[in-house]
Amino acid sequence: MLDKTEIKTMQNIESKYYMQPMLAKIRTDIVNETCQLQDIFNRLYDYLMGCRDEVESLIQKKIERGEIRDASQARKSVAGSAFSNLLIWVFLKNKEEGHIREDIFITAKISFVPQWRDLFFIKVGDDTQKPDVDLVIYSLNSDNSLKSCLILSLKTSLRERAGQTYKWKLLMEIANTESSIKDKYDIVYNPPILPLVCFATVNFYNEINTPQHRGMFKFFDCAFIGKNIATADFIKPLSYLIKYVNENL
């Protein structure tokens, strides 16, 4: 069962014009039993790519009505948010069906997480470093205090972006241990709990099998791919996220 905030989140995602072709295709696949709800995670790439023409048609119609001025900017906006919104929607649908525990929540707004400033900000001298956070999955105790937390970074392309995320992961681990490096750079980090740091991609550019990128995944607590391909130990199918959060949060 979803709470009011989660229901509102789903409704907000469903109201976005560019999400509607993808969500319609997912609903059709579920009704036709083409795949189960849990397996939709592994097909996010297919929905993102398979609905490009329909989304482009919607963008053009909005341009004709004067609702959008710049088609190129609209495409960039869609590319930047469709993956995140699709993952949240599928996550909440799985929670609604009982595949994810009721005390586990997902959000793109870090301020929704209890003690978020202590959790996400690392002080380095007079400056503050913030993680590369696209989504946060967290669980609460019975008194609504923070129980556990997972930072999830989403990337359609690996390249420099994966590197940015794992560098913050390394900084977080340095900040959480006693070391000369921590003292040298005056690093201060006092989180209420130590969050897991994970990475998810749809691998648009088929980059995951290059040695450099495979090496990056070793720095994360877990890495996932939303593409229906054979995976190795270094990256899990995104449907594994259900088991991972239920067991680790």
Salt bridges, closest charged atoms under 4 A:
GLU6 OE2 - LYS95 NZ 2.60
GLU14 OE2 - ARG27 NH2 3.27
ASP29 OD1 - LYS25 NZ 3.02
ASP29 OD2 - ARG43 NH2 3.88
ASP46 OD2 - ARG43 NE 3.98
GLU56 OE1 - ARG75 NE 2.77
GLU67 OE1 - LYS62 NZ 2.82
GLU67 OE2 - ARG65 NE 2.90
GLU96 OE1 - LYS93 NZ 3.09
ASP103 OD1 - ARG101 NE 2.80
ASP132 OD2 - LYS155 NZ 2.96
ASP134 OD2 - LYS155 NZ 3.08
GLU173 OE2 - LYS169 NZ 2.24
GLU178 OE2 - LYS182 NZ 3.83
GLU207 OE2 - ARG159 NE 3.02
ASP221 OD1 - LYS169 NZ 3.92
